[in-house]
Amino acid sequence: MSTHHNVLIIGGGTAGIMTAAQLLKKDNSMDVAIIEPSDKHFYQPAWTLVGAGTYDMKKTERTMASVMPSGATWIKDYATGFDTENNVVKTQNKGNISYDYLAVAPGLVMAPEMIEGLPEALDKGVVCSNYTDPEHTWNVIKNFKGGNAVFTQPTTPIKCGGAPQKIAYLAADYFRKNNLSSKTNVVFATPGSVIFGVKPIKETLMKVINRYNIEFKPHYAPIRIDADKKMIYFKYVASDENQCVVNEDNSLGEKLNINGNIEMPFDMLHLAPPQAAPQFVRDSNLVNDAGWLDVNHNTLQHNIFSNVFGLGDVAALPTAKTGAAIRKQVPVVVENITRLQKHKDEMDASYKGYSSCPLVTGYGKMVLAEFDYSGNFTPDPKLKQMLIKDSSKEHWRLWFLKKFMLPYLYWNKMMKGENV
Ligand SMILES: Cc1cc2nc3c(=O)[nH]c(=O)nc-3n(C[C@H](O)[C@H](O)[C@H](O)COP(=O)(O)OP(=O)(O)OC[C@H]3O[C@@H](n4cnc5c(N)ncnc54)[C@H](O)[C@@H]3O)c2cc1C
């Protein structure tokens, strides 16, 4: 196997496979290689539905071989480091691989160790996460008998920022349908100050929260979990003039402790673990101060190394980390690499920060948040063809899109290099 490739891609996830497929669709004689250690490729967006018992986990998994574009060389190994001066990626077993152009797309990793007690608690008993084991989430929800159902998320960037609240809405709907609402407190606690940053979506979601009687707790950053005591500890992260006051008579049983942190008992807990770029990326000279791949927000070209591009969850882009965002990032990377190959230094294609979040708000209901870097609501005009006039409002057709159409488009179009 050659140890040099014209375009080398790290990661065969959503971003890596789409990039390779689109490059080869443009020019099937191109020498494209993907470093990817895993035998499996997952459609992660459906994990929210798996966690709510309405999608089969097996349908979210395919073999890596089945999505690897024909014409791409699969280097089945881990990337372990970079030698950017010599255009080389180091691997665990296959030595150094050199490149003319590099696309870095190894996604992100879960970092549960950033919350005390979480590594021991995660995916055991009543502590669950759609990010790590959505089938366990469904078991926890199914077996819940009432009490505090707490849903939360960390202070780090996470993939699909809406996922921690989607499962709260689905669980609240499930509890209502199973006559558990009267003996249940559903809590959604977030370090953020608002439920969602896009105004029309926020308005709809606040109505959803009121409909389910969800206790919305902004400025709550989870810092510790005691699985034995079934207690979660939050630091209140609002500005000083907006300090936390906990009414001791609250039905949740939450208290301010002597450290000034909030203690909240739980009978089930769902959370998104803290997340970070993979260690070999964080250890490299390719990251910004926060440890994410340092790329130009529009061209997706690395800010120092002009033949290196970055996209997907690993990239330091001020927008939501989603597959939907990658759908708009890939054509930009493909176009800009193609231009460089033709010795045109000027980057033409520009990513405007598009991302989207399909916020399922109950079984059979969904709101579709689509937005750009400025937080403008930017609904796809094609939704009108689906008879959806206003995607900031709940609609059954949007649920249909999420459960059936998007998985179909993912496996049959996006993975095949079609620009949908
Ligand atoms: C619960 C949940 C719900 C979500 N919901 C949605 C949604 O509704 N809509 C949406 O658009 N997005 C959603 N997402 C987010 C979406 O799935 C991700 O943003 C997307 O998969 C990221 O693609 P990626 O290619 O950057 O990373 P991934 O798809 O995670 O792929 C990374 C790949 O890199 C490989 N890799 C890792 N380390 C190395 C290494 N050292 N060397 C080589 N390869 C390596 C991995 O094996 C993996 O195959 C959701 C995610 C989750 C977890």
The ligand as an SDF file (V2000), in Angstrom:
LIG
                    3D

 53 58  0  0  0  0  0  0  0  0999 V2000
  -27.3730   11.5400   20.5850 C   0  0  0  0  0  0  0  0  0  0  0  0
  -26.9720   12.2930   19.3380 C   0  0  0  0  0  0  0  0  0  0  0  0
  -27.9380   12.9300   18.5920 C   0  0  0  0  0  0  0  0  0  0  0  0
  -27.5960   13.6290   17.4530 C   0  0  0  0  0  0  0  0  0  0  0  0
  -28.5850   14.2160   16.7180 N   0  0  0  0  0  0  0  0  0  0  0  0
  -28.2700   14.8350   15.5650 C   0  0  0  0  0  0  0  0  0  0  0  0
  -29.3080   15.3390   14.7320 C   0  0  0  0  0  0  0  0  0  0  0  0
  -30.5000   15.2070   15.0340 O   0  0  0  0  0  0  0  0  0  0  0  0
  -28.9550   15.9570   13.5760 N   0  0  0  0  0  0  0  0  0  0  0  0
  -27.6460   16.0840   13.1980 C   0  0  0  0  0  0  0  0  0  0  0  0
  -27.3920   16.6210   12.1280 O   0  0  0  0  0  0  0  0  0  0  0  0
  -26.6370   15.6300   13.9780 N   0  0  0  0  0  0  0  0  0  0  0  0
  -26.9190   14.9920   15.1390 C   0  0  0  0  0  0  0  0  0  0  0  0
  -25.9210   14.4620   15.9040 N   0  0  0  0  0  0  0  0  0  0  0  0
  -24.5190   14.8340   15.6280 C   0  0  0  0  0  0  0  0  0  0  0  0
  -23.8530   14.0900   14.4680 C   0  0  0  0  0  0  0  0  0  0  0  0
  -24.0570   12.7100   14.5700 O   0  0  0  0  0  0  0  0  0  0  0  0
  -22.3680   14.4350   14.4810 C   0  0  0  0  0  0  0  0  0  0  0  0
  -22.2350   15.8450   14.4610 O   0  0  0  0  0  0  0  0  0  0  0  0
  -21.6220   13.8530   13.2900 C   0  0  0  0  0  0  0  0  0  0  0  0
  -21.7390   12.4500   13.2650 O   0  0  0  0  0  0  0  0  0  0  0  0
  -20.1530   14.2270   13.3710 C   0  0  0  0  0  0  0  0  0  0  0  0
  -19.4740   13.7100   12.2800 O   0  0  0  0  0  0  0  0  0  0  0  0
  -17.8700   13.6080   12.3060 P   0  0  0  0  0  0  0  0  0  0  0  0
  -17.5060   12.9690   11.0170 O   0  0  0  0  0  0  0  0  0  0  0  0
  -17.2770   14.8920   12.6990 O   0  0  0  0  0  0  0  0  0  0  0  0
  -17.6100   12.5850   13.5010 O   0  0  0  0  0  0  0  0  0  0  0  0
  -18.1170   11.0760   13.6160 P   0  0  0  0  0  0  0  0  0  0  0  0
  -19.2820   10.8120   12.7250 O   0  0  0  0  0  0  0  0  0  0  0  0
  -18.2810   10.8210   15.0690 O   0  0  0  0  0  0  0  0  0  0  0  0
  -16.9010   10.2210   13.0380 O   0  0  0  0  0  0  0  0  0  0  0  0
  -15.5900   10.3170   13.5090 C   0  0  0  0  0  0  0  0  0  0  0  0
  -14.8220    9.1230   12.9230 C   0  0  0  0  0  0  0  0  0  0  0  0
  -13.4280    9.2940   13.2030 O   0  0  0  0  0  0  0  0  0  0  0  0
  -12.8980    8.0640   13.6110 C   0  0  0  0  0  0  0  0  0  0  0  0
  -11.7180    8.3040   14.4380 N   0  0  0  0  0  0  0  0  0  0  0  0
  -11.6840    8.6560   15.7380 C   0  0  0  0  0  0  0  0  0  0  0  0
  -10.4150    8.7080   16.1700 N   0  0  0  0  0  0  0  0  0  0  0  0
   -9.6310    8.4290   15.1040 C   0  0  0  0  0  0  0  0  0  0  0  0
   -8.2290    8.3090   14.9200 C   0  0  0  0  0  0  0  0  0  0  0  0
   -7.3650    8.4900   15.9180 N   0  0  0  0  0  0  0  0  0  0  0  0
   -7.7700    8.0030   13.6810 N   0  0  0  0  0  0  0  0  0  0  0  0
   -8.6340    7.8070   12.6440 C   0  0  0  0  0  0  0  0  0  0  0  0
   -9.9660    7.8820   12.7800 N   0  0  0  0  0  0  0  0  0  0  0  0
  -10.4480    8.1730   14.0020 C   0  0  0  0  0  0  0  0  0  0  0  0
  -14.0370    7.3880   14.3640 C   0  0  0  0  0  0  0  0  0  0  0  0
  -13.8640    5.9670   14.4340 O   0  0  0  0  0  0  0  0  0  0  0  0
  -15.2390    7.8060   13.5560 C   0  0  0  0  0  0  0  0  0  0  0  0
  -15.5530    6.8630   12.5540 O   0  0  0  0  0  0  0  0  0  0  0  0
  -26.2320   13.7160   17.0480 C   0  0  0  0  0  0  0  0  0  0  0  0
  -25.2630   13.0450   17.7870 C   0  0  0  0  0  0  0  0  0  0  0  0
  -25.6180   12.3260   18.9160 C   0  0  0  0  0  0  0  0  0  0  0  0
  -24.5530   11.5830   19.6910 C   0  0  0  0  0  0  0  0  0  0  0  0
  1  2  1  0
  2  3  1  0
  2 52  2  0
  3  4  2  0
  4  5  1  0
  4 50  1  0
  5  6  2  0
  6  7  1  0
  6 13  1  0
  7  8  2  0
  7  9  1  0
  9 10  1  0
 10 11  2  0
 10 12  1  0
 12 13  2  0
 13 14  1  0
 14 15  1  0
 14 50  1  0
 15 16  1  0
 16 17  1  0
 16 18  1  0
 18 19  1  0
 18 20  1  0
 20 21  1  0
 20 22  1  0
 22 23  1  0
 23 24  1  0
 24 25  2  0
 24 26  1  0
 24 27  1  0
 27 28  1  0
 28 29  2  0
 28 30  1  0
 28 31  1  0
 31 32  1  0
 32 33  1  0
 33 34  1  0
 33 48  1  0
 34 35  1  0
 35 36  1  0
 35 46  1  0
 36 37  1  0
 36 45  1  0
 37 38  2  0
 38 39  1  0
 39 40  1  0
 39 45  2  0
 40 41  1  0
 40 42  2  0
 42 43  1  0
 43 44  2  0
 44 45  1  0
 46 47  1  0
 46 48  1  0
 48 49  1  0
 50 51  2  0
 51 52  1  0
 52 53  1  0
M  END
$$$$
